Amino acid sequence: MKTKVAKGSLNPTFNETLQMNVDDPEEPILVEVKDWNFASNISMGKAKIYLNECKAMELKEMRLALENVSRGAMHVSVTWCPLSS
């Protein structure tokens, strides 16, 4: 899944809703931030979302530090909606 490209911004805001099916809620969801340019998309860092930190059907705000970079973070809102209980 991808968000739209935010050109010309060092601190983009996306305000997008992405929905996905998760096969194993015990496995983290990997999110990668990329810098778009004309030649290629360069990875700016990765973060993981752990659904076991979320209560079912409740919105959780998260600040995710980007891994393997000196600084950088993303803010996400997650709602885990289990398909079965």
Number of C-alpha atoms within 10 A of each C-alpha: 6 8 10 7 13 13 10 8 8 8 8 11 10 10 9 9 8 9 10 6 9 15 7 9 13 10 13 14 13 10 16 14 17 14 14 15 10 5 6 9 11 11 11 16 19 19 19 15 17 14 19 12 10 17 14 14 11 11 13 15 12 14 12 16 17 19 15 11 11 8 10 14 15 17 11 13 11 20 15 18 15 12 7 4 5
